[in-house]
């Protein structure tokens, strides 16, 4: 951990609070003392459905909209996103709802396009150790959400964040999204230990992604709450109007009614836990 010169907590370094432009010019604040809920489908599939869902998610309490325009898929035959068309739909959703948007960047060649259309750039699990990409993201003035690699240790995860920080971008958000273990009953194993440990080690905001962390719709709500209680500053979940018809990750996506209930539960839980987090971390 000694190599993490910028990601680790020091007495003179305050907790990192990241401001993202939000509705009515009021920024969305990410970091200790705040609870931030990110929601949306795994991928932007079409304009009509995404805009409809975006409005519903805003009403349900989402602070930031998610949606993949470029999707890394295990199979080359799977739906891999709408690309530039998807980015334009995200911009329209932001205009309609006033909510900021986050989307994944996979390729340095798409950096300018994604920067022009998104408010937060997500680095997915597969690219956590794409150091050339991380260095480029360190040269921009935009928040970057760095998801933990599926087989990465906590030290490797923090060192990946160090690449972005060292290059000059201090707006880094860490996201625990589950790691690969011997367990096959779930898609991944969301590491609750990592949430609590990284909160104690680092000044950076920490999120959990219970959708990828479990891979099962019925587990998303309890795992999200567990991450929040462990000290996470926010939660990212996948939501789709018709999960059974989703082009990707439908099995781990909530429907809008399920999201309504989870959002309400998380907002209440965040209010109760905020004082405890400030005392512990």
Backbone torsions as a table, in degrees:
resi	resn	phi	psi	omega
1	UNK	NA	-16.3	-176.2
2	UNK	-63.0	-23.2	-178.9
3	UNK	-75.1	-13.1	-179.6
4	UNK	-86.1	80.4	-174.2
5	UNK	-75.6	-27.7	-174.1
6	UNK	-109.3	-25.6	-176.1
7	UNK	-82.8	-23.9	-176.1
8	UNK	-83.1	154.3	178.1
9	UNK	-71.5	140.6	169.9
10	UNK	-135.2	155.4	-175.7
11	UNK	-57.2	-35.8	-176.5
12	UNK	-82.5	-7.0	-179.4
13	UNK	-101.5	121.8	177.1
14	UNK	-79.4	163.4	174.1
15	UNK	-57.2	137.2	179.1
16	UNK	-76.1	123.8	173.1
17	UNK	-114.5	124.5	-176.7
18	UNK	-107.3	130.7	177.4
19	UNK	-101.3	129.3	177.0
20	UNK	-121.3	131.1	179.5
21	UNK	-53.4	132.7	-176.6
22	UNK	-129.2	-165.5	-177.6
23	UNK	-64.8	142.5	177.0
24	UNK	54.4	36.5	177.1
25	UNK	65.8	6.3	176.4
26	UNK	-88.9	120.9	-175.9
27	UNK	-71.2	150.8	168.5
28	UNK	-85.6	125.9	-177.5
29	UNK	-101.2	132.3	-177.6
30	UNK	-121.5	124.2	177.8
31	UNK	144.4	-172.1	-175.1
32	UNK	-57.1	131.4	179.4
33	UNK	94.8	-7.9	178.9
34	UNK	-123.3	154.6	174.3
35	UNK	-120.6	124.5	-175.7
36	UNK	-121.8	127.6	-177.7
37	UNK	-112.5	119.6	178.2
38	UNK	-108.0	132.2	-177.1
39	UNK	-148.9	154.5	177.3
40	UNK	155.3	176.4	-178.9
41	UNK	-73.9	160.2	175.8
42	UNK	-55.4	-45.4	-178.2
43	UNK	-133.8	147.8	171.0
44	UNK	-74.8	114.7	-174.5
45	UNK	-97.2	-36.9	177.0
46	UNK	-163.1	163.2	-173.5
47	UNK	-65.6	-50.8	-172.7
48	UNK	-60.6	-49.0	-177.5
49	UNK	-65.9	-39.7	-176.7
50	UNK	-67.5	-43.6	-179.6
51	UNK	-64.7	-39.6	177.6
52	UNK	-62.2	-45.0	-179.3
53	UNK	-68.1	-38.5	-179.5
54	UNK	-58.9	-43.0	178.7
55	UNK	-65.0	-40.2	178.8
56	UNK	-65.2	-41.0	-179.1
57	UNK	-66.1	-37.3	176.4
58	UNK	-61.7	-44.8	179.0
59	UNK	-62.0	-29.4	-176.8
60	UNK	-85.5	-5.0	175.4
61	UNK	109.3	6.9	176.8
62	UNK	-66.8	142.3	178.5
63	UNK	-98.5	-28.3	-177.0
64	UNK	-140.1	141.8	178.3
65	UNK	-96.5	137.4	174.5
66	UNK	-112.1	158.7	176.7
67	UNK	173.4	128.9	-177.9
68	UNK	-87.0	128.1	171.8
69	UNK	-96.6	-33.4	174.9
70	UNK	-120.2	119.9	-173.6
71	UNK	-117.4	121.5	173.6
72	UNK	-77.5	118.2	-178.0
73	UNK	-118.7	144.3	179.4
74	UNK	-62.2	-40.2	178.6
75	UNK	-99.1	134.3	177.8
76	UNK	-68.7	-9.6	-178.9
77	UNK	-95.4	-3.7	179.7
78	UNK	-83.6	157.6	177.9
79	UNK	-59.4	125.3	-174.2
80	UNK	-116.7	20.3	173.9
81	UNK	100.8	165.2	-178.1
82	UNK	-93.2	-4.4	179.4
83	UNK	65.5	-132.2	-176.7
84	UNK	-58.9	-36.4	177.2
85	UNK	-60.8	-40.4	177.7
86	UNK	-64.3	-38.9	177.9
87	UNK	-62.7	-40.2	179.9
88	UNK	-65.7	-35.8	177.6
89	UNK	-66.7	-38.4	177.2
90	UNK	-61.6	-42.0	178.6
91	UNK	-62.5	-41.4	178.9
92	UNK	-65.1	-39.7	178.0
93	UNK	-63.1	-39.5	177.0
94	UNK	-62.7	-40.5	179.4
95	UNK	-65.1	-40.2	-177.0
96	UNK	-72.8	-39.4	-173.9
97	UNK	-98.9	-24.8	-173.2
98	UNK	81.9	-0.2	-178.0
99	UNK	-89.7	141.7	174.5
100	UNK	-67.8	162.6	-177.5
101	UNK	-126.8	148.7	175.7
102	UNK	-124.1	138.1	177.9
103	UNK	-147.4	159.9	-174.0
104	UNK	-86.8	139.8	172.0
105	UNK	-108.2	126.1	-179.6
106	UNK	-108.1	-29.4	-169.0
107	UNK	-131.8	132.9	178.1
108	UNK	-54.2	-32.6	-178.3
109	UNK	-64.5	-19.6	179.1
110	UNK	-98.7	6.9	-173.8
111	UNK	-59.7	-48.8	-177.2
112	UNK	-62.2	-42.2	-178.7
113	UNK	-64.3	-44.8	-179.0
114	UNK	-67.1	-40.6	178.8
115	UNK	-61.4	-35.0	-178.1
116	UNK	-75.4	-20.5	-173.2
117	UNK	-112.2	-22.4	-174.7
118	UNK	-109.1	165.2	175.4
119	UNK	-104.2	-28.1	176.2
120	UNK	-133.6	136.9	177.9
121	UNK	-102.4	128.6	178.1
122	UNK	-98.8	132.4	170.7
123	UNK	-104.0	115.7	-175.8
124	UNK	-74.1	169.2	-178.1
125	UNK	-53.8	-41.0	-176.9
126	UNK	-67.3	-22.1	-176.9
127	UNK	-107.7	10.8	-177.1
128	UNK	-56.9	-33.8	-179.3
129	UNK	-109.5	27.4	171.6
130	UNK	-85.2	86.1	-168.8
131	UNK	-67.0	-31.6	176.5
132	UNK	-63.5	-41.7	178.2
133	UNK	-65.9	-43.0	-179.3
134	UNK	-62.6	-39.3	178.6
135	UNK	-63.3	-41.1	178.6
136	UNK	-65.0	-38.9	178.1
137	UNK	-68.3	-22.1	176.2
138	UNK	-73.5	-13.5	-177.7
139	UNK	-97.8	1.8	-179.9
140	UNK	-109.9	163.6	-179.1
141	UNK	-107.8	60.6	179.8
142	UNK	-137.6	147.3	175.3
143	UNK	-62.8	141.8	179.5
144	UNK	-125.6	123.5	173.3
145	UNK	-95.9	119.2	-176.9
146	UNK	-105.5	109.1	178.5
147	UNK	-81.1	144.2	179.6
148	UNK	-69.2	136.5	176.7
149	UNK	-63.6	150.9	-172.9
150	UNK	-65.4	-18.3	177.2
151	UNK	-127.5	18.8	-174.8
152	UNK	-84.3	140.4	170.9
153	UNK	-75.2	166.6	178.2
154	UNK	-63.4	-38.7	178.6
155	UNK	-63.7	-42.5	178.4
156	UNK	-63.5	-37.8	178.1
157	UNK	-63.2	-47.6	179.8
158	UNK	-67.1	-34.7	177.3
159	UNK	-68.6	-32.6	174.5
160	UNK	-64.1	-42.3	175.8
161	UNK	-61.4	-34.4	-179.6
162	UNK	-60.0	-34.1	178.3
163	UNK	-60.7	-42.7	179.9
164	UNK	-70.0	-45.0	-178.7
165	UNK	-64.0	-44.2	-175.9
166	UNK	-65.9	-28.8	178.9
167	UNK	-80.4	-5.9	172.5
168	UNK	120.7	-11.7	-179.2
169	UNK	-95.3	112.1	-177.3
170	UNK	-95.4	5.4	-177.8
171	UNK	-95.5	70.4	-176.3
172	UNK	-112.0	134.2	176.0
173	UNK	-118.0	131.4	178.2
174	UNK	-95.9	142.8	179.3
175	UNK	-134.7	116.5	173.2
176	UNK	-82.1	119.6	-175.8
177	UNK	-124.1	15.7	178.7
178	UNK	96.7	142.5	179.0
179	UNK	-117.9	163.1	179.3
180	UNK	-84.9	123.9	177.1
181	UNK	-126.9	-170.6	178.2
182	UNK	-72.3	-13.7	-176.0
183	UNK	-72.6	133.5	-179.9
184	UNK	-114.9	-4.1	-178.9
185	UNK	-72.5	-23.0	177.1
186	UNK	-123.4	162.7	-178.1
187	UNK	-63.4	-46.9	177.0
188	UNK	-139.5	179.8	175.6
189	UNK	-116.9	107.1	179.8
190	UNK	-70.5	124.0	-171.9
191	UNK	-90.2	92.6	177.9
192	UNK	-63.1	-34.2	176.2
193	UNK	-55.0	-42.1	-176.4
194	UNK	-63.6	-37.7	-179.6
195	UNK	-61.1	-51.6	-178.7
196	UNK	-66.0	-40.2	-177.3
197	UNK	-68.7	-45.8	-178.6
198	UNK	-66.4	-34.1	175.4
199	UNK	-61.9	-33.8	-180.0
200	UNK	-80.8	-25.8	-176.9
201	UNK	-89.7	-36.2	-168.7
202	UNK	-118.0	156.1	175.1
203	UNK	-91.0	-3.7	-176.1
204	UNK	-79.6	148.3	174.7
205	UNK	-62.8	147.9	-179.5
206	UNK	-126.5	130.2	176.9
207	UNK	-115.0	164.3	169.4
208	UNK	-123.4	147.8	176.4
209	UNK	-120.0	90.3	-177.1
210	UNK	-73.3	-16.0	178.4
211	UNK	-68.3	-54.4	176.5
212	UNK	-73.3	-29.3	-178.4
213	UNK	-65.3	-27.5	-179.8
214	UNK	-114.0	-40.6	-177.4
215	UNK	78.5	3.8	-177.0
216	UNK	-130.6	127.1	-175.3
217	UNK	-55.2	-42.8	-174.6
218	UNK	-69.3	-14.7	179.9
219	UNK	-97.2	-12.0	-173.9
220	UNK	-59.9	-46.7	-177.0
221	UNK	-64.1	-53.4	-179.5
222	UNK	-63.7	-35.5	179.9
223	UNK	-70.3	-37.4	176.4
224	UNK	-60.3	-44.2	-179.6
225	UNK	-66.3	-37.7	178.7
226	UNK	-63.6	-42.1	178.8
227	UNK	-63.3	-39.4	-179.9
228	UNK	-65.0	-44.0	179.7
229	UNK	-65.5	-32.4	179.1
230	UNK	-70.6	-12.0	175.9
231	UNK	120.7	5.3	-179.4
232	UNK	-61.1	143.5	178.9
233	UNK	-84.7	-11.9	179.9
234	UNK	-170.4	170.5	-177.8
235	UNK	-132.6	138.9	174.3
236	UNK	-117.4	122.3	-179.2
237	UNK	-129.8	154.2	177.8
238	UNK	-96.1	133.5	-178.8
239	UNK	-134.4	138.6	-179.8
240	UNK	-144.0	141.8	179.6
241	UNK	-58.2	-39.5	-177.5
242	UNK	-134.8	81.7	-174.1
243	UNK	-52.5	-35.0	-178.7
244	UNK	-66.3	-19.8	-178.9
245	UNK	-104.7	2.8	-177.7
246	UNK	-63.0	144.7	-179.2
247	UNK	-77.6	-16.0	172.9
248	UNK	-157.6	143.5	173.8
249	UNK	59.9	30.9	178.4
250	UNK	-64.0	-31.7	-176.9
251	UNK	-68.0	-17.2	-179.7
252	UNK	-114.8	9.7	-178.6
253	UNK	-96.7	135.7	173.0
254	UNK	-78.4	153.8	168.9
255	UNK	-88.3	167.8	-175.0
256	UNK	-56.9	-37.4	179.5
257	UNK	-66.5	-40.1	177.6
258	UNK	-64.8	-37.8	178.0
259	UNK	-66.2	-38.6	177.0
260	UNK	-53.1	-48.2	-177.2
261	UNK	-67.1	-42.4	-179.4
262	UNK	-65.2	-43.0	-179.6
263	UNK	-58.9	-45.4	179.8
264	UNK	-62.2	-44.2	179.9
265	UNK	-63.2	-42.4	-177.9
266	UNK	-68.2	-39.6	179.4
267	UNK	-62.4	-42.9	178.3
268	UNK	-64.9	-44.7	-178.5
269	UNK	-64.1	-40.8	179.9
270	UNK	-61.5	-38.8	178.5
271	UNK	-63.7	-38.2	-179.8
272	UNK	-73.9	-34.4	-171.4
273	UNK	-89.3	-14.5	-173.0
274	UNK	-56.7	-45.7	-179.1
275	UNK	-63.8	-39.0	-179.4
276	UNK	-63.7	-43.2	180.0
277	UNK	-60.6	-44.0	-177.7
278	UNK	-61.9	-34.6	178.3
279	UNK	-72.0	-40.6	-175.0
280	UNK	-77.5	-38.8	-171.6
281	UNK	-115.7	NA	NA
